[in-house]
């Protein structure tokens, strides 16, 4: 039975790719047809009138990861404000590619007017693009894997996540040293870009050496085990960069277990609440926050503008910021309006 589903999935995927050759494969980091999130209203005006009975479908990787739950909160927040119905569903785990595909295809057949999808890999939701196109249903690819034939993408510059962390090392560890990377799922666009951004930037000056770069598969325990092995082999390591916060928190525990918390810094990516708590407690050194609730709001706005008939660029870039103990209070706490803070940073 498993083999049957695998063959069926592969056949569907190949068919989708074959019939979608007219659109140039998307690289969301470098696509020239793009707009910054902060310019949406300035360039497109207020939200246009929406059709009655509009139904939006959101398809996530998994709801076990806080980042994806927060993204859904952003969808719901704007949907409630505008009186739009939204359903947010996810696969059972980040490895359930076929399950996620089944959910997305079901939403097309059930008559949802637009889909917001966050694919588990760059390939597993490709067939939905063609199915939705045939049904005249717009699809917005929302962080972080990238469907090559996606017509619309909302998310941050993935490579910049790694670049920002690498620049922190260059600025704060003048003597250089050995560093390690805990990657996300192998082959996924976001993991590849984040890793490359960090590695190429930190090695550029010749003072740092990346002694290990291994997949943590977005999993905390896997990352704890990987970091434990790396620290045993390189007890003089000066730091880790992890492709997401869940993995980074696992690495923090490994560093603590090795008694190296005063020597080894750890950075994550995403900006989940547990990462903020760990930074405030002096354990996690930092995270690149990509503001998932705000990203969800922006993605929902893009989806609704598309349904209303507006033309948007292929990529709408969302914000990110490196959070450490030095600036954590700028982005959280009583009276802090993150949207206003980020609009100001964007020059609006």
C-alpha positions as semicolon CSV with decimal commas, in nm:
position;residue;x (nm);y (nm);z (nm)
1;X;0,000;0,000;0,000
2;X;0,282;0,242;0,089
3;X;0,449;0,168;-0,243
4;X;0,122;0,235;-0,426
5;X;0,084;0,578;-0,267
6;X;0,449;0,661;-0,331
7;X;0,416;0,573;-0,700
8;X;0,089;0,764;-0,729
9;X;0,239;1,069;-0,561
10;X;0,545;1,062;-0,790
11;X;0,326;1,030;-1,098
12;X;0,106;1,321;-0,993
13;X;0,410;1,534;-0,915
14;X;0,570;1,467;-1,254
15;X;0,244;1,550;-1,430
16;X;0,221;1,880;-1,244
17;X;0,576;1,977;-1,330
18;X;0,534;1,879;-1,694
19;X;0,225;2,095;-1,740
20;X;0,364;2,402;-1,567
21;X;0,667;2,484;-1,773
22;X;0,561;2,831;-1,885
23;X;0,652;2,995;-1,553
24;X;1,016;3,047;-1,463
25;X;1,112;2,845;-1,152
26;X;1,082;3,069;-0,850
27;X;1,375;3,179;-0,637
28;X;1,194;3,379;-0,370
29;X;1,514;3,542;-0,241
30;X;1,621;3,688;-0,575
31;X;1,298;3,718;-0,778
32;X;1,301;4,071;-0,926
33;X;0,921;4,097;-0,942
34;X;0,881;4,180;-0,574
35;X;0,740;4,429;-0,325
36;X;0,810;4,491;0,042
37;X;0,520;4,412;0,276
38;X;0,526;4,767;0,412
39;X;0,433;4,912;0,072
40;X;0,116;4,709;0,006
41;X;-0,139;4,973;0,099
42;X;0,069;5,263;-0,033
43;X;0,097;5,102;-0,377
44;X;-0,232;4,913;-0,400
45;X;-0,466;5,125;-0,192
46;X;-0,708;5,016;0,077
47;X;-0,842;4,661;0,075
48;X;-1,094;4,632;-0,210
49;X;-1,446;4,498;-0,165
50;X;-1,447;4,121;-0,123
51;X;-1,703;3,872;-0,259
52;X;-1,967;3,749;-0,017
53;X;-1,918;3,402;0,132
54;X;-1,544;3,403;0,067
55;X;-1,363;3,095;0,200
56;X;-0,985;3,086;0,248
57;X;-0,794;2,762;0,299
58;X;-0,465;2,753;0,487
59;X;-0,239;2,449;0,464
60;X;0,054;2,430;0,704
61;X;0,349;2,199;0,760
62;X;0,245;2,095;1,111
63;X;0,083;2,248;1,417
64;X;0,335;2,093;1,657
65;X;0,576;2,378;1,577
66;X;0,487;2,714;1,733
67;X;0,597;2,904;1,424
68;X;0,323;2,747;1,212
69;X;0,061;2,794;1,483
70;X;0,156;3,162;1,498
71;X;0,130;3,192;1,120
72;X;-0,225;3,059;1,146
73;X;-0,300;3,316;1,417
74;X;-0,202;3,584;1,167
75;X;-0,436;3,438;0,904
76;X;-0,723;3,429;1,152
77;X;-0,653;3,778;1,288
78;X;-0,703;3,952;0,954
79;X;-0,982;3,716;0,848
80;X;-1,179;3,802;1,161
81;X;-1,124;4,172;1,103
82;X;-1,264;4,148;0,750
83;X;-1,537;3,892;0,818
84;X;-1,377;3,620;0,606
85;X;-1,402;3,246;0,675
86;X;-1,069;3,067;0,702
87;X;-0,987;2,701;0,767
88;X;-0,632;2,619;0,878
89;X;-0,517;2,258;0,858
90;X;-0,184;2,078;0,871
91;X;-0,026;1,740;0,822
92;X;0,033;1,520;1,127
93;X;0,408;1,577;1,112
94;X;0,668;1,766;0,909
95;X;0,745;1,445;0,723
96;X;0,389;1,369;0,611
97;X;0,420;1,502;0,258
98;X;0,138;1,297;0,110
99;X;-0,094;1,387;0,397
100;X;-0,031;1,756;0,335
101;X;-0,095;1,713;-0,036
102;X;-0,425;1,539;0,036
103;X;-0,539;1,829;0,257
104;X;-0,452;2,090;-0,007
105;X;-0,617;1,900;-0,292
106;X;-0,927;1,853;-0,077
107;X;-0,958;2,226;-0,021
108;X;-0,959;2,287;-0,397
109;X;-1,234;2,030;-0,454
110;X;-1,433;2,166;-0,157
111;X;-1,464;2,506;-0,321
112;X;-1,225;2,725;-0,125
113;X;-1,168;3,052;-0,312
114;X;-0,796;3,090;-0,241
115;X;-0,525;2,879;-0,079
116;X;-0,235;2,978;0,148
117;X;0,013;2,689;0,151
118;X;0,338;2,629;0,338
119;X;0,477;2,315;0,171
120;X;0,688;2,062;0,356
121;X;0,929;2,041;0,063
122;X;0,979;2,231;-0,259
123;X;0,804;1,951;-0,449
124;X;0,524;1,790;-0,252
125;X;0,251;2,050;-0,322
126;X;0,348;2,113;-0,684
127;X;0,046;1,911;-0,812
128;X;-0,190;2,146;-0,628
129;X;-0,070;2,439;-0,838
130;X;-0,212;2,284;-1,156
131;X;-0,529;2,159;-0,988
132;X;-0,599;2,502;-0,841
133;X;-0,517;2,679;-1,166
134;X;-0,771;2,464;-1,350
135;X;-1,030;2,555;-1,087
136;X;-0,938;2,927;-1,102
137;X;-0,823;2,922;-0,739
138;X;-0,525;3,148;-0,659
139;X;-0,248;2,989;-0,452
140;X;-0,006;3,181;-0,231
141;X;0,310;2,997;-0,124
142;X;0,384;3,120;0,230
143;X;0,726;3,059;0,387
144;X;0,945;2,858;0,372
145;X;0,980;2,580;0,116
146;X;0,932;2,719;-0,236
147;X;0,715;2,560;-0,502
148;X;0,909;2,625;-0,827
149;X;0,596;2,713;-1,027
150;X;0,424;2,919;-0,757
151;X;0,278;3,240;-0,902
152;X;0,277;3,418;-0,566
153;X;0,503;3,391;-0,263
154;X;0,497;3,567;0,074
155;X;0,792;3,532;0,310
156;X;1,124;3,669;0,418
157;X;1,464;3,653;0,247
158;X;1,576;3,311;0,363
159;X;1,944;3,360;0,288
160;X;1,946;3,676;0,497
161;X;1,863;3,475;0,810
162;X;2,205;3,310;0,797
163;X;2,381;3,627;0,682
164;X;2,257;3,823;0,984
165;X;2,386;3,563;1,228
166;X;2,720;3,538;1,051
167;X;2,765;3,915;1,073
168;X;2,704;3,895;1,449
169;X;2,992;3,648;1,479
170;X;3,218;3,870;1,270
171;X;3,132;4,175;1,480
172;X;3,143;4,005;1,821
173;X;3,409;3,736;1,793
174;X;3,709;3,923;1,656
175;X;3,943;3,625;1,692
176;X;3,724;3,395;1,483
177;X;3,719;3,023;1,556
178;X;3,529;2,705;1,482
179;X;3,154;2,714;1,422
180;X;2,890;2,457;1,332
181;X;2,557;2,460;1,151
182;X;2,249;2,254;1,233
183;X;2,049;2,248;0,911
184;X;1,678;2,194;0,858
185;X;1,538;1,929;0,627
186;X;1,785;1,838;0,355
187;X;1,705;1,992;0,016
188;X;1,435;2,231;0,138
189;X;1,482;2,580;-0,006
190;X;1,478;2,764;0,327
191;X;1,731;2,530;0,487
192;X;1,963;2,549;0,186
193;X;1,946;2,929;0,168
194;X;1,986;2,990;0,542
195;X;2,282;2,755;0,559
196;X;2,451;2,903;0,253
197;X;2,398;3,259;0,376
198;X;2,566;3,182;0,706
199;X;2,848;2,968;0,568
200;X;2,953;3,192;0,279
201;X;2,940;3,508;0,493
202;X;3,125;3,377;0,795
203;X;3,400;3,209;0,593
204;X;3,458;3,517;0,379
205;X;3,707;3,685;0,612
206;X;3,913;3,372;0,675
207;X;3,890;3,387;1,056
208;X;3,611;3,134;1,099
209;X;3,594;2,770;0,999
210;X;3,270;2,573;0,963
211;X;3,376;2,236;1,106
212;X;3,034;2,068;1,078
213;X;2,707;2,126;0,893
214;X;2,455;1,850;0,957
215;X;2,076;1,810;0,918
216;X;1,867;1,841;1,232
217;X;1,547;1,784;1,029
218;X;1,368;2,061;1,222
219;X;1,371;1,829;1,525
220;X;1,485;1,928;1,876
221;X;1,607;1,587;1,990
222;X;1,789;1,515;1,664
223;X;1,964;1,851;1,697
224;X;2,055;1,785;2,061
225;X;2,220;1,457;1,957
226;X;2,400;1,620;1,663
227;X;2,531;1,904;1,879
228;X;2,648;1,659;2,147
229;X;2,856;1,473;1,888
230;X;2,997;1,794;1,742
231;X;3,100;1,924;2,086
232;X;3,274;1,597;2,166
233;X;3,474;1,627;1,845
234;X;3,534;2,004;1,874
235;X;3,535;2,113;2,240
236;X;3,691;2,443;2,129
237;X;3,386;2,537;1,919
238;X;3,276;2,899;1,958
239;X;2,920;2,876;1,830
240;X;2,627;2,718;1,647
241;X;2,385;2,850;1,389
242;X;2,058;2,656;1,366
243;X;1,803;2,682;1,084
244;X;1,512;2,708;1,329
245;X;1,448;2,777;1,697
246;X;1,328;2,433;1,795
247;X;1,662;2,290;1,687
248;X;1,848;2,578;1,852
249;X;1,682;2,509;2,187
250;X;1,791;2,147;2,160
251;X;2,146;2,265;2,092
252;X;2,132;2,495;2,396
253;X;2,058;2,191;2,612
254;X;2,353;2,004;2,460
255;X;2,583;2,299;2,527
256;X;2,463;2,317;2,887
257;X;2,510;1,942;2,932
258;X;2,869;1,979;2,811
259;X;2,932;2,263;3,056
260;X;3,019;2,503;2,774
261;X;2,743;2,763;2,806
262;X;2,997;3,035;2,886
263;X;3,203;2,958;2,574
264;X;2,964;2,847;2,302
265;X;2,695;3,079;2,162
266;X;2,381;2,946;1,991
267;X;2,156;3,118;1,738
268;X;1,825;3,006;1,595
269;X;1,574;3,127;1,338
270;X;1,199;3,206;1,354
271;X;1,144;3,405;1,674
272;X;0,912;3,168;1,862
273;X;0,815;3,261;2,218
274;X;1,037;2,994;2,377
275;X;1,335;3,144;2,193
276;X;1,255;3,486;2,339
277;X;1,227;3,334;2,687
278;X;1,560;3,156;2,643
279;X;1,731;3,477;2,527
280;X;1,589;3,665;2,826
281;X;1,719;3,387;3,054
282;X;2,069;3,423;2,910
283;X;2,076;3,082;2,741
284;X;2,000;3,117;2,369
285;X;2,220;3,394;2,229
286;X;1,980;3,508;1,960
287;X;1,723;3,432;1,692
288;X;1,635;3,583;1,359
289;X;1,268;3,662;1,411
290;X;1,060;3,641;1,096
291;X;0,746;3,754;1,279
292;X;0,506;3,471;1,188
293;X;0,186;3,640;1,309
294;X;0,259;3,947;1,097
295;X;0,363;3,723;0,806
296;X;0,028;3,548;0,834
297;X;-0,155;3,880;0,821
298;X;0,043;3,992;0,516
299;X;-0,012;3,661;0,338
300;X;-0,386;3,680;0,405
301;X;-0,394;4,035;0,272
302;X;-0,214;3,926;-0,044
303;X;-0,455;3,635;-0,091
304;X;-0,762;3,855;-0,049
305;X;-0,630;4,121;-0,285
306;X;-0,576;3,848;-0,547
307;X;-0,933;3,720;-0,503
308;X;-1,056;4,078;-0,545
309;X;-0,881;4,093;-0,882
310;X;-0,579;4,304;-0,801
311;X;-0,246;4,229;-0,968
312;X;0,045;4,177;-0,730
313;X;0,414;4,105;-0,782
314;X;0,525;3,745;-0,762
315;X;0,698;3,798;-0,425
316;X;0,589;4,005;-0,127
317;X;0,882;4,016;0,116
318;X;0,810;4,010;0,489
319;X;1,032;4,148;0,769
320;X;1,299;3,985;0,983
321;X;1,530;4,103;1,260
322;X;1,814;3,957;1,462
323;X;1,702;3,946;1,825
324;X;1,956;3,933;2,110
325;X;1,961;4,046;2,473
326;X;2,062;4,390;2,344
327;X;1,738;4,462;2,158
328;X;1,485;4,208;2,287
329;X;1,280;4,474;2,465
330;X;1,226;4,660;2,139
331;X;1,018;4,370;2,008
332;X;0,827;4,238;2,308
333;X;0,664;4,356;2,626
334;X;0,374;4,572;2,735
335;X;0,293;4,854;2,497
336;X;0,512;4,724;2,213
337;X;0,336;4,731;1,874
338;X;0,557;4,509;1,658
339;X;0,389;4,616;1,335
340;X;0,461;4,983;1,411
341;X;0,820;4,905;1,506
342;X;0,876;4,719;1,180
343;X;0,697;4,979;0,967
344;X;0,925;5,243;1,115
345;X;1,230;5,024;1,043
346;X;1,109;4,990;0,684
347;X;1,094;5,366;0,652
348;X;0,714;5,400;0,664
